[in-house]
Amino acid sequence: YTYNTGDVPVCDGAESSHCSEPNFTGTPSAENGFNMMSSSGSSGYVGAFALKSFTKELTLISFAAGTYGSENSEGENYKGFFGGIGLGYLVNKRHSFNVMTFVMDNNTYLDEADKRVAVS
């Protein structure tokens, strides 16, 4: 669980403000029409992580979680999930390799699910 509070820069929306321009890429400053606004939010997640040894050298790695948070500016609560599965291989006491794939998605920061393969 996490709770955050603070101030964030917000465009004042005035036609004369630079920040109101459609392709504005400047600095969020008072000169460009930004004001500071109080903001707070909270979120939490529940998840699981599991390791299952097949042999002394080969281990299954898996994880999954769901997330839920406070409302965004459109009045919708943040919701998301992530999960993955992979294998770990122990070469010797000091060297190992892992390969895993995972997927994550949420209703705020991603337009479509993020899918990746990671090797370490």
Backbone atoms as SQL, in Angstrom:
CREATE TABLE atoms (id INTEGER PRIMARY KEY, chain TEXT, resi INTEGER, resn TEXT, atom TEXT, x REAL, y REAL, z REAL);
INSERT INTO atoms VALUES
  (1, 'A', 1, 'TYR', 'N', 0.842, -1.173, 0.000),
  (2, 'A', 1, 'TYR', 'CA', 0.000, 0.000, 0.000),
  (3, 'A', 1, 'TYR', 'C', 0.885, 1.233, 0.000),
  (4, 'A', 2, 'THR', 'N', 0.436, 2.254, -0.719),
  (5, 'A', 2, 'THR', 'CA', 1.158, 3.515, -0.726),
  (6, 'A', 2, 'THR', 'C', 0.169, 4.682, -0.724),
  (7, 'A', 3, 'TYR', 'N', 0.549, 5.761, -0.078),
  (8, 'A', 3, 'TYR', 'CA', -0.237, 6.992, -0.071),
  (9, 'A', 3, 'TYR', 'C', 0.709, 8.132, -0.401),
  (10, 'A', 4, 'ASN', 'N', 0.319, 8.969, -1.353),
  (11, 'A', 4, 'ASN', 'CA', 1.146, 10.095, -1.766),
  (12, 'A', 4, 'ASN', 'C', 0.331, 11.370, -1.705),
  (13, 'A', 5, 'THR', 'N', 0.979, 12.443, -1.294),
  (14, 'A', 5, 'THR', 'CA', 0.348, 13.748, -1.300),
  (15, 'A', 5, 'THR', 'C', 1.404, 14.789, -1.655),
  (16, 'A', 6, 'GLY', 'N', 0.983, 15.847, -2.318),
  (17, 'A', 6, 'GLY', 'CA', 1.930, 16.885, -2.703),
  (18, 'A', 6, 'GLY', 'C', 1.282, 17.880, -3.640),
  (19, 'A', 7, 'ASP', 'N', 2.097, 18.677, -4.284),
  (20, 'A', 7, 'ASP', 'CA', 1.633, 19.674, -5.238),
  (21, 'A', 7, 'ASP', 'C', 2.122, 19.300, -6.625),
  (22, 'A', 8, 'VAL', 'N', 1.255, 19.503, -7.620),
  (23, 'A', 8, 'VAL', 'CA', 1.607, 19.225, -9.007),
  (24, 'A', 8, 'VAL', 'C', 1.298, 20.458, -9.850),
  (25, 'A', 9, 'PRO', 'N', 2.095, 20.709, -10.909),
  (26, 'A', 9, 'PRO', 'CA', 1.813, 21.844, -11.782),
  (27, 'A', 9, 'PRO', 'C', 0.635, 21.528, -12.710),
  (28, 'A', 10, 'VAL', 'N', -0.297, 22.485, -12.823),
  (29, 'A', 10, 'VAL', 'CA', -1.479, 22.322, -13.668),
  (30, 'A', 10, 'VAL', 'C', -1.641, 23.579, -14.517),
  (31, 'A', 11, 'CYS', 'N', -1.922, 23.393, -15.798),
  (32, 'A', 11, 'CYS', 'CA', -2.145, 24.531, -16.698),
  (33, 'A', 11, 'CYS', 'C', -3.423, 25.255, -16.290),
  (34, 'A', 12, 'ASP', 'N', -3.371, 26.601, -16.270),
  (35, 'A', 12, 'ASP', 'CA', -4.548, 27.372, -15.851),
  (36, 'A', 12, 'ASP', 'C', -5.648, 27.400, -16.914),
  (37, 'A', 13, 'GLY', 'N', -5.346, 27.006, -18.147),
  (38, 'A', 13, 'GLY', 'CA', -6.350, 26.910, -19.205),
  (39, 'A', 13, 'GLY', 'C', -6.704, 28.216, -19.888),
  (40, 'A', 14, 'ALA', 'N', -6.084, 29.321, -19.488),
  (41, 'A', 14, 'ALA', 'CA', -6.377, 30.612, -20.117),
  (42, 'A', 14, 'ALA', 'C', -5.859, 30.617, -21.557),
  (43, 'A', 15, 'GLU', 'N', -6.612, 31.251, -22.464),
  (44, 'A', 15, 'GLU', 'CA', -6.203, 31.304, -23.871),
  (45, 'A', 15, 'GLU', 'C', -4.848, 31.967, -24.047),
  (46, 'A', 16, 'SER', 'N', -4.518, 32.922, -23.191),
  (47, 'A', 16, 'SER', 'CA', -3.251, 33.645, -23.308),
  (48, 'A', 16, 'SER', 'C', -2.060, 32.857, -22.752),
  (49, 'A', 17, 'SER', 'N', -2.303, 31.740, -22.088),
  (50, 'A', 17, 'SER', 'CA', -1.218, 30.948, -21.496),
  (51, 'A', 17, 'SER', 'C', -0.561, 30.053, -22.544),
  (52, 'A', 18, 'HIS', 'N', 0.757, 29.987, -22.496),
  (53, 'A', 18, 'HIS', 'CA', 1.495, 29.126, -23.424),
  (54, 'A', 18, 'HIS', 'C', 1.091, 27.664, -23.269),
  (55, 'A', 19, 'CYS', 'N', 0.800, 27.244, -22.031),
  (56, 'A', 19, 'CYS', 'CA', 0.467, 25.839, -21.786),
  (57, 'A', 19, 'CYS', 'C', -0.842, 25.421, -22.442),
  (58, 'A', 20, 'SER', 'N', -1.675, 26.380, -22.857),
  (59, 'A', 20, 'SER', 'CA', -2.946, 26.071, -23.517),
  (60, 'A', 20, 'SER', 'C', -2.775, 25.768, -24.999),
  (61, 'A', 21, 'GLU', 'N', -1.584, 26.027, -25.531),
  (62, 'A', 21, 'GLU', 'CA', -1.331, 25.735, -26.942),
  (63, 'A', 21, 'GLU', 'C', -1.336, 24.221, -27.149),
  (64, 'A', 22, 'PRO', 'N', -1.921, 23.748, -28.264),
  (65, 'A', 22, 'PRO', 'CA', -2.070, 22.304, -28.495),
  (66, 'A', 22, 'PRO', 'C', -0.767, 21.498, -28.431),
  (67, 'A', 23, 'ASN', 'N', 0.324, 22.030, -28.939),
  (68, 'A', 23, 'ASN', 'CA', 1.586, 21.281, -28.974),
  (69, 'A', 23, 'ASN', 'C', 2.622, 21.847, -28.013),
  (70, 'A', 24, 'PHE', 'N', 2.188, 22.336, -26.873),
  (71, 'A', 24, 'PHE', 'CA', 3.096, 22.929, -25.889),
  (72, 'A', 24, 'PHE', 'C', 4.105, 21.898, -25.390),
  (73, 'A', 25, 'THR', 'N', 5.387, 22.267, -25.425),
  (74, 'A', 25, 'THR', 'CA', 6.451, 21.374, -24.941),
  (75, 'A', 25, 'THR', 'C', 7.395, 22.091, -23.982),
  (76, 'A', 26, 'GLY', 'N', 6.982, 23.223, -23.458),
  (77, 'A', 26, 'GLY', 'CA', 7.841, 24.014, -22.584),
  (78, 'A', 26, 'GLY', 'C', 7.879, 23.520, -21.153),
  (79, 'A', 27, 'THR', 'N', 8.483, 24.321, -20.315),
  (80, 'A', 27, 'THR', 'CA', 8.635, 24.017, -18.898),
  (81, 'A', 27, 'THR', 'C', 7.363, 24.379, -18.133),
  (82, 'A', 28, 'PRO', 'N', 6.926, 23.530, -17.195),
  (83, 'A', 28, 'PRO', 'CA', 5.748, 23.881, -16.389),
  (84, 'A', 28, 'PRO', 'C', 6.101, 24.960, -15.363),
  (85, 'A', 29, 'SER', 'N', 5.978, 26.219, -15.774),
  (86, 'A', 29, 'SER', 'CA', 6.322, 27.346, -14.900),
  (87, 'A', 29, 'SER', 'C', 5.173, 28.349, -14.889),
  (88, 'A', 30, 'ALA', 'N', 5.213, 29.276, -13.934),
  (89, 'A', 30, 'ALA', 'CA', 4.186, 30.320, -13.842),
  (90, 'A', 30, 'ALA', 'C', 4.166, 31.179, -15.108),
  (91, 'A', 31, 'GLU', 'N', 5.340, 31.431, -15.697),
  (92, 'A', 31, 'GLU', 'CA', 5.428, 32.232, -16.919),
  (93, 'A', 31, 'GLU', 'C', 4.691, 31.567, -18.078),
  (94, 'A', 32, 'ASN', 'N', 4.600, 30.242, -18.062),
  (95, 'A', 32, 'ASN', 'CA', 3.915, 29.506, -19.128),
  (96, 'A', 32, 'ASN', 'C', 2.457, 29.198, -18.791),
  (97, 'A', 33, 'GLY', 'N', 1.954, 29.695, -17.642),
  (98, 'A', 33, 'GLY', 'CA', 0.551, 29.536, -17.287),
  (99, 'A', 33, 'GLY', 'C', 0.244, 28.403, -16.323),
  (100, 'A', 34, 'PHE', 'N', 1.245, 27.910, -15.629),
  (101, 'A', 34, 'PHE', 'CA', 1.017, 26.816, -14.681),
  (102, 'A', 34, 'PHE', 'C', 0.848, 27.340, -13.262),
  (103, 'A', 35, 'ASN', 'N', -0.033, 26.697, -12.510),
  (104, 'A', 35, 'ASN', 'CA', -0.222, 26.936, -11.081),
  (105, 'A', 35, 'ASN', 'C', -0.018, 25.613, -10.357),
  (106, 'A', 36, 'MET', 'N', 0.313, 25.686, -9.083),
  (107, 'A', 36, 'MET', 'CA', 0.472, 24.464, -8.296),
  (108, 'A', 36, 'MET', 'C', -0.873, 24.081, -7.684),
  (109, 'A', 37, 'MET', 'N', -1.191, 22.790, -7.749),
  (110, 'A', 37, 'MET', 'CA', -2.443, 22.277, -7.211),
  (111, 'A', 37, 'MET', 'C', -2.141, 21.108, -6.277),
  (112, 'A', 38, 'SER', 'N', -2.860, 21.040, -5.163),
  (113, 'A', 38, 'SER', 'CA', -2.687, 19.923, -4.232),
  (114, 'A', 38, 'SER', 'C', -3.193, 18.641, -4.877),
  (115, 'A', 39, 'SER', 'N', -2.464, 17.569, -4.636),
  (116, 'A', 39, 'SER', 'CA', -2.834, 16.273, -5.197),
  (117, 'A', 39, 'SER', 'C', -2.546, 15.189, -4.175),
  (118, 'A', 40, 'SER', 'N', -3.383, 14.172, -4.142),
  (119, 'A', 40, 'SER', 'CA', -3.114, 13.028, -3.281),
  (120, 'A', 40, 'SER', 'C', -3.684, 11.783, -3.941),
  (121, 'A', 41, 'GLY', 'N', -3.142, 10.652, -3.572),
  (122, 'A', 41, 'GLY', 'CA', -3.614, 9.396, -4.129),
  (123, 'A', 41, 'GLY', 'C', -3.101, 8.228, -3.319),
  (124, 'A', 42, 'SER', 'N', -3.748, 7.101, -3.508),
  (125, 'A', 42, 'SER', 'CA', -3.309, 5.893, -2.820),
  (126, 'A', 42, 'SER', 'C', -3.504, 4.706, -3.745),
  (127, 'A', 43, 'SER', 'N', -2.746, 3.663, -3.488),
  (128, 'A', 43, 'SER', 'CA', -2.876, 2.439, -4.269),
  (129, 'A', 43, 'SER', 'C', -2.303, 1.280, -3.474),
  (130, 'A', 44, 'GLY', 'N', -2.639, 0.107, -3.925),
  (131, 'A', 44, 'GLY', 'CA', -2.135, -1.094, -3.282),
  (132, 'A', 44, 'GLY', 'C', -2.143, -2.247, -4.256),
  (133, 'A', 45, 'TYR', 'N', -1.458, -3.307, -3.905),
  (134, 'A', 45, 'TYR', 'CA', -1.473, -4.491, -4.745),
  (135, 'A', 45, 'TYR', 'C', -1.402, -5.733, -3.881),
  (136, 'A', 46, 'VAL', 'N', -1.910, -6.807, -4.440),
  (137, 'A', 46, 'VAL', 'CA', -1.841, -8.122, -3.815),
  (138, 'A', 46, 'VAL', 'C', -1.233, -9.042, -4.852),
  (139, 'A', 47, 'GLY', 'N', -0.256, -9.822, -4.432),
  (140, 'A', 47, 'GLY', 'CA', 0.393, -10.694, -5.398),
  (141, 'A', 47, 'GLY', 'C', 1.023, -11.907, -4.764),
  (142, 'A', 48, 'ALA', 'N', 1.571, -12.730, -5.634),
  (143, 'A', 48, 'ALA', 'CA', 2.243, -13.951, -5.194),
  (144, 'A', 48, 'ALA', 'C', 3.478, -14.180, -6.050),
  (145, 'A', 49, 'PHE', 'N', 4.481, -14.792, -5.444),
  (146, 'A', 49, 'PHE', 'CA', 5.727, -15.151, -6.114),
  (147, 'A', 49, 'PHE', 'C', 6.034, -16.588, -5.725),
  (148, 'A', 50, 'ALA', 'N', 6.389, -17.413, -6.696),
  (149, 'A', 50, 'ALA', 'CA', 6.654, -18.819, -6.387),
  (150, 'A', 50, 'ALA', 'C', 7.872, -19.326, -7.141),
  (151, 'A', 51, 'LEU', 'N', 8.633, -20.173, -6.472),
  (152, 'A', 51, 'LEU', 'CA', 9.765, -20.889, -7.059),
  (153, 'A', 51, 'LEU', 'C', 9.508, -22.376, -6.888),
  (154, 'A', 52, 'LYS', 'N', 9.724, -23.145, -7.944),
  (155, 'A', 52, 'LYS', 'CA', 9.555, -24.595, -7.877),
  (156, 'A', 52, 'LYS', 'C', 10.767, -25.243, -8.525),
  (157, 'A', 53, 'SER', 'N', 11.550, -25.967, -7.727),
  (158, 'A', 53, 'SER', 'CA', 12.733, -26.656, -8.247),
  (159, 'A', 53, 'SER', 'C', 12.317, -27.936, -8.960),
  (160, 'A', 54, 'PHE', 'N', 12.780, -28.084, -10.194),
  (161, 'A', 54, 'PHE', 'CA', 12.583, -29.333, -10.927),
  (162, 'A', 54, 'PHE', 'C', 13.773, -30.261, -10.690),
  (163, 'A', 55, 'THR', 'N', 14.961, -29.676, -10.737),
  (164, 'A', 55, 'THR', 'CA', 16.207, -30.389, -10.446),
  (165, 'A', 55, 'THR', 'C', 17.074, -29.437, -9.638),
  (166, 'A', 56, 'LYS', 'N', 18.275, -29.878, -9.293),
  (167, 'A', 56, 'LYS', 'CA', 19.205, -29.009, -8.569),
  (168, 'A', 56, 'LYS', 'C', 19.553, -27.767, -9.397),
  (169, 'A', 57, 'GLU', 'N', 19.550, -27.908, -10.717),
  (170, 'A', 57, 'GLU', 'CA', 19.944, -26.808, -11.596),
  (171, 'A', 57, 'GLU', 'C', 18.776, -26.008, -12.173),
  (172, 'A', 58, 'LEU', 'N', 17.596, -26.608, -12.315),
  (173, 'A', 58, 'LEU', 'CA', 16.491, -25.988, -13.037),
  (174, 'A', 58, 'LEU', 'C', 15.335, -25.636, -12.093),
  (175, 'A', 59, 'THR', 'N', 14.920, -24.348, -12.127),
  (176, 'A', 59, 'THR', 'CA', 13.861, -23.853, -11.239),
  (177, 'A', 59, 'THR', 'C', 12.824, -23.064, -12.033),
  (178, 'A', 60, 'LEU', 'N', 11.553, -23.318, -11.749),
  (179, 'A', 60, 'LEU', 'CA', 10.453, -22.544, -12.316),
  (180, 'A', 60, 'LEU', 'C', 10.275, -21.279, -11.481),
  (181, 'A', 61, 'ILE', 'N', 10.093, -20.141, -12.148),
  (182, 'A', 61, 'ILE', 'CA', 9.876, -18.849, -11.502),
  (183, 'A', 61, 'ILE', 'C', 8.512, -18.337, -11.969),
  (184, 'A', 62, 'SER', 'N', 7.643, -17.938, -11.042),
  (185, 'A', 62, 'SER', 'CA', 6.350, -17.389, -11.453),
  (186, 'A', 62, 'SER', 'C', 5.902, -16.297, -10.481),
  (187, 'A', 63, 'PHE', 'N', 5.119, -15.360, -11.001),
  (188, 'A', 63, 'PHE', 'CA', 4.597, -14.275, -10.173),
  (189, 'A', 63, 'PHE', 'C', 3.333, -13.714, -10.806),
  (190, 'A', 64, 'ALA', 'N', 2.472, -13.158, -9.979),
  (191, 'A', 64, 'ALA', 'CA', 1.241, -12.521, -10.449),
  (192, 'A', 64, 'ALA', 'C', 0.763, -11.528, -9.395),
  (193, 'A', 65, 'ALA', 'N', 0.114, -10.462, -9.840),
  (194, 'A', 65, 'ALA', 'CA', -0.413, -9.465, -8.901),
  (195, 'A', 65, 'ALA', 'C', -1.530, -8.671, -9.555),
  (196, 'A', 66, 'GLY', 'N', -2.388, -8.135, -8.727),
  (197, 'A', 66, 'GLY', 'CA', -3.421, -7.204, -9.151),
  (198, 'A', 66, 'GLY', 'C', -3.256, -5.908, -8.377),
  (199, 'A', 67, 'THR', 'N', -3.572, -4.787, -9.001),
  (200, 'A', 67, 'THR', 'CA', -3.404, -3.479, -8.376),
  (201, 'A', 67, 'THR', 'C', -4.715, -2.694, -8.430),
  (202, 'A', 68, 'TYR', 'N', -4.899, -1.811, -7.471),
  (203, 'A', 68, 'TYR', 'CA', -6.087, -0.964, -7.421),
  (204, 'A', 68, 'TYR', 'C', -5.697, 0.343, -6.741),
  (205, 'A', 69, 'GLY', 'N', -6.173, 1.465, -7.282),
  (206, 'A', 69, 'GLY', 'CA', -5.795, 2.746, -6.707),
  (207, 'A', 69, 'GLY', 'C', -6.907, 3.769, -6.742),
  (208, 'A', 70, 'SER', 'N', -6.564, 4.984, -6.340),
  (209, 'A', 70, 'SER', 'CA', -7.544, 6.060, -6.241),
  (210, 'A', 70, 'SER', 'C', -7.982, 6.534, -7.625),
  (211, 'A', 71, 'GLU', 'N', -8.983, 7.386, -7.639),
  (212, 'A', 71, 'GLU', 'CA', -9.564, 7.878, -8.886),
  (213, 'A', 71, 'GLU', 'C', -8.624, 8.819, -9.621),
  (214, 'A', 72, 'ASN', 'N', -8.662, 8.744, -10.960),
  (215, 'A', 72, 'ASN', 'CA', -7.917, 9.683, -11.788),
  (216, 'A', 72, 'ASN', 'C', -8.798, 10.893, -12.094),
  (217, 'A', 73, 'SER', 'N', -8.343, 11.780, -12.954),
  (218, 'A', 73, 'SER', 'CA', -9.087, 13.009, -13.242),
  (219, 'A', 73, 'SER', 'C', -10.417, 12.745, -13.952),
  (220, 'A', 74, 'GLU', 'N', -10.576, 11.571, -14.568),
  (221, 'A', 74, 'GLU', 'CA', -11.836, 11.213, -15.224),
  (222, 'A', 74, 'GLU', 'C', -12.795, 10.496, -14.282),
  (223, 'A', 75, 'GLY', 'N', -12.412, 10.305, -13.022),
  (224, 'A', 75, 'GLY', 'CA', -13.275, 9.648, -12.047),
  (225, 'A', 75, 'GLY', 'C', -13.223, 8.134, -12.062),
  (226, 'A', 76, 'GLU', 'N', -12.240, 7.568, -12.750),
  (227, 'A', 76, 'GLU', 'CA', -12.101, 6.115, -12.824),
  (228, 'A', 76, 'GLU', 'C', -10.960, 5.667, -11.912),
  (229, 'A', 77, 'ASN', 'N', -11.181, 4.628, -11.135),
  (230, 'A', 77, 'ASN', 'CA', -10.125, 4.112, -10.265),
  (231, 'A', 77, 'ASN', 'C', -9.054, 3.401, -11.078),
  (232, 'A', 78, 'TYR', 'N', -7.799, 3.576, -10.650),
  (233, 'A', 78, 'TYR', 'CA', -6.686, 2.871, -11.278),
  (234, 'A', 78, 'TYR', 'C', -6.846, 1.375, -11.025),
  (235, 'A', 79, 'LYS', 'N', -6.716, 0.574, -12.083),
  (236, 'A', 79, 'LYS', 'CA', -6.776, -0.883, -11.978),
  (237, 'A', 79, 'LYS', 'C', -5.717, -1.466, -12.895),
  (238, 'A', 80, 'GLY', 'N', -5.074, -2.530, -12.459),
  (239, 'A', 80, 'GLY', 'CA', -4.081, -3.166, -13.308),
  (240, 'A', 80, 'GLY', 'C', -3.738, -4.557, -12.827),
  (241, 'A', 81, 'PHE', 'N', -2.915, -5.225, -13.629),
  (242, 'A', 81, 'PHE', 'CA', -2.426, -6.550, -13.262),
  (243, 'A', 81, 'PHE', 'C', -1.074, -6.772, -13.921),
  (244, 'A', 82, 'PHE', 'N', -0.310, -7.685, -13.384),
  (245, 'A', 82, 'PHE', 'CA', 0.897, -8.157, -14.046),
  (246, 'A', 82, 'PHE', 'C', 1.157, -9.585, -13.612),
  (247, 'A', 83, 'GLY', 'N', 1.851, -10.299, -14.469),
  (248, 'A', 83, 'GLY', 'CA', 2.171, -11.687, -14.162),
  (249, 'A', 83, 'GLY', 'C', 3.233, -12.196, -15.108),
  (250, 'A', 84, 'GLY', 'N', 3.917, -13.237, -14.687),
  (251, 'A', 84, 'GLY', 'CA', 4.957, -13.792, -15.534),
  (252, 'A', 84, 'GLY', 'C', 5.376, -15.174, -15.105),
  (253, 'A', 85, 'ILE', 'N', 6.138, -15.800, -15.991),
  (254, 'A', 85, 'ILE', 'CA', 6.647, -17.139, -15.738),
  (255, 'A', 85, 'ILE', 'C', 8.000, -17.267, -16.426),
  (256, 'A', 86, 'GLY', 'N', 8.873, -18.080, -15.853),
  (257, 'A', 86, 'GLY', 'CA', 10.187, -18.260, -16.445),
  (258, 'A', 86, 'GLY', 'C', 10.925, -19.431, -15.839),
  (259, 'A', 87, 'LEU', 'N', 12.163, -19.593, -16.278),
  (260, 'A', 87, 'LEU', 'CA', 13.034, -20.660, -15.793),
  (261, 'A', 87, 'LEU', 'C', 14.367, -20.081, -15.363),
  (262, 'A', 88, 'GLY', 'N', 14.920, -20.639, -14.304),
  (263, 'A', 88, 'GLY', 'CA', 16.261, -20.296, -13.851),
  (264, 'A', 88, 'GLY', 'C', 17.143, -21.525, -13.970),
  (265, 'A', 89, 'TYR', 'N', 18.374, -21.333, -14.427),
  (266, 'A', 89, 'TYR', 'CA', 19.311, -22.443, -14.566),
  (267, 'A', 89, 'TYR', 'C', 20.586, -22.114, -13.801),
  (268, 'A', 90, 'LEU', 'N', 20.956, -22.962, -12.857),
  (269, 'A', 90, 'LEU', 'CA', 22.158, -22.788, -12.044),
  (270, 'A', 90, 'LEU', 'C', 23.322, -23.494, -12.724),
  (271, 'A', 91, 'VAL', 'N', 24.294, -22.708, -13.228),
  (272, 'A', 91, 'VAL', 'CA', 25.478, -23.276, -13.876),
  (273, 'A', 91, 'VAL', 'C', 26.418, -23.819, -12.811),
  (274, 'A', 92, 'ASN', 'N', 26.728, -22.992, -11.819),
  (275, 'A', 92, 'ASN', 'CA', 27.517, -23.403, -10.656),
  (276, 'A', 92, 'ASN', 'C', 27.128, -22.484, -9.495),
  (277, 'A', 93, 'LYS', 'N', 27.823, -22.578, -8.384),
  (278, 'A', 93, 'LYS', 'CA', 27.443, -21.831, -7.179),
  (279, 'A', 93, 'LYS', 'C', 27.378, -20.315, -7.403),
  (280, 'A', 94, 'ARG', 'N', 28.169, -19.784, -8.326),
  (281, 'A', 94, 'ARG', 'CA', 28.243, -18.331, -8.527),
  (282, 'A', 94, 'ARG', 'C', 27.638, -17.841, -9.842),
  (283, 'A', 95, 'HIS', 'N', 27.180, -18.728, -10.684),
  (284, 'A', 95, 'HIS', 'CA', 26.669, -18.314, -11.987),
  (285, 'A', 95, 'HIS', 'C', 25.331, -18.984, -12.284),
  (286, 'A', 96, 'SER', 'N', 24.383, -18.167, -12.733),
  (287, 'A', 96, 'SER', 'CA', 23.076, -18.693, -13.129),
  (288, 'A', 96, 'SER', 'C', 22.522, -17.838, -14.266),
  (289, 'A', 97, 'PHE', 'N', 21.548, -18.388, -14.966),
  (290, 'A', 97, 'PHE', 'CA', 20.865, -17.692, -16.047),
  (291, 'A', 97, 'PHE', 'C', 19.367, -17.792, -15.809),
  (292, 'A', 98, 'ASN', 'N', 18.655, -16.753, -16.183),
  (293, 'A', 98, 'ASN', 'CA', 17.199, -16.735, -16.064),
  (294, 'A', 98, 'ASN', 'C', 16.599, -16.242, -17.369),
  (295, 'A', 99, 'VAL', 'N', 15.478, -16.799, -17.729),
  (296, 'A', 99, 'VAL', 'CA', 14.693, -16.296, -18.852),
  (297, 'A', 99, 'VAL', 'C', 13.238, -16.307, -18.397),
  (298, 'A', 100, 'MET', 'N', 12.544, -15.213, -18.664),
  (299, 'A', 100, 'MET', 'CA', 11.139, -15.152, -18.265),
  (300, 'A', 100, 'MET', 'C', 10.370, -14.258, -19.221),
  (301, 'A', 101, 'THR', 'N', 9.087, -14.464, -19.256),
  (302, 'A', 101, 'THR', 'CA', 8.192, -13.618, -20.028),
  (303, 'A', 101, 'THR', 'C', 7.129, -13.081, -19.078),
  (304, 'A', 102, 'PHE', 'N', 6.670, -11.869, -19.347),
  (305, 'A', 102, 'PHE', 'CA', 5.634, -11.308, -18.484),
  (306, 'A', 102, 'PHE', 'C', 4.709, -10.408, -19.281),
  (307, 'A', 103, 'VAL', 'N', 3.561, -10.158, -18.711),
  (308, 'A', 103, 'VAL', 'CA', 2.575, -9.259, -19.297),
  (309, 'A', 103, 'VAL', 'C', 2.070, -8.339, -18.186),
  (310, 'A', 104, 'MET', 'N', 1.821, -7.081, -18.540),
  (311, 'A', 104, 'MET', 'CA', 1.215, -6.152, -17.584),
  (312, 'A', 104, 'MET', 'C', 0.267, -5.240, -18.339),
  (313, 'A', 105, 'ASP', 'N', -0.765, -4.818, -17.654),
  (314, 'A', 105, 'ASP', 'CA', -1.739, -3.924, -18.258),
  (315, 'A', 105, 'ASP', 'C', -2.410, -3.122, -17.145),
  (316, 'A', 106, 'ASN', 'N', -2.831, -1.909, -17.482),
  (317, 'A', 106, 'ASN', 'CA', -3.601, -1.092, -16.544),
  (318, 'A', 106, 'ASN', 'C', -4.458, -0.119, -17.331),
  (319, 'A', 107, 'ASN', 'N', -5.386, 0.508, -16.681),
  (320, 'A', 107, 'ASN', 'CA', -6.316, 1.403, -17.358),
  (321, 'A', 107, 'ASN', 'C', -5.870, 2.866, -17.352),
  (322, 'A', 108, 'THR', 'N', -4.648, 3.150, -16.919),
  (323, 'A', 108, 'THR', 'CA', -4.206, 4.537, -16.831),
  (324, 'A', 108, 'THR', 'C', -2.992, 4.840, -17.705),
  (325, 'A', 109, 'TYR', 'N', -1.937, 4.036, -17.603),
  (326, 'A', 109, 'TYR', 'CA', -0.679, 4.372, -18.258),
  (327, 'A', 109, 'TYR', 'C', -0.420, 3.627, -19.556),
  (328, 'A', 110, 'LEU', 'N', -1.147, 2.551, -19.832),
  (329, 'A', 110, 'LEU', 'CA', -0.900, 1.753, -21.026),
  (330, 'A', 110, 'LEU', 'C', -2.142, 1.718, -21.907),
  (331, 'A', 111, 'ASP', 'N', -1.968, 1.964, -23.210),
  (332, 'A', 111, 'ASP', 'CA', -3.089, 1.855, -24.144),
  (333, 'A', 111, 'ASP', 'C', -3.375, 0.401, -24.501),
  (334, 'A', 112, 'GLU', 'N', -2.343, -0.434, -24.465),
  (335, 'A', 112, 'GLU', 'CA', -2.505, -1.869, -24.688),
  (336, 'A', 112, 'GLU', 'C', -1.511, -2.608, -23.806),
  (337, 'A', 113, 'ALA', 'N', -1.762, -3.876, -23.585),
  (338, 'A', 113, 'ALA', 'CA', -0.924, -4.662, -22.668),
  (339, 'A', 113, 'ALA', 'C', 0.535, -4.664, -23.113),
  (340, 'A', 114, 'ASP', 'N', 1.443, -4.560, -22.150),
  (341, 'A', 114, 'ASP', 'CA', 2.885, -4.614, -22.379),
  (342, 'A', 114, 'ASP', 'C', 3.327, -6.059, -22.186),
  (343, 'A', 115, 'LYS', 'N', 3.945, -6.639, -23.221),
  (344, 'A', 115, 'LYS', 'CA', 4.398, -8.028, -23.161),
  (345, 'A', 115, 'LYS', 'C', 5.891, -8.039, -23.449),
  (346, 'A', 116, 'ARG', 'N', 6.661, -8.720, -22.602),
  (347, 'A', 116, 'ARG', 'CA', 8.116, -8.729, -22.766),
  (348, 'A', 116, 'ARG', 'C', 8.704, -10.085, -22.438),
  (349, 'A', 117, 'VAL', 'N', 9.903, -10.293, -22.958),
  (350, 'A', 117, 'VAL', 'CA', 10.728, -11.436, -22.585),
  (351, 'A', 117, 'VAL', 'C', 12.007, -10.854, -22.005),
  (352, 'A', 118, 'ALA', 'N', 12.405, -11.326, -20.836),
  (353, 'A', 118, 'ALA', 'CA', 13.609, -10.818, -20.174),
  (354, 'A', 118, 'ALA', 'C', 14.599, -11.955, -19.987),
  (355, 'A', 119, 'VAL', 'N', 15.870, -11.667, -20.251),
  (356, 'A', 119, 'VAL', 'CA', 16.940, -12.640, -20.047),
  (357, 'A', 119, 'VAL', 'C', 17.976, -11.992, -19.149),
  (358, 'A', 120, 'SER', 'N', 18.418, -12.732, -18.124),
  (359, 'A', 120, 'SER', 'CA', 19.468, -12.197, -17.251),
  (360, 'A', 120, 'SER', 'C', 20.456, -13.283, -16.912);
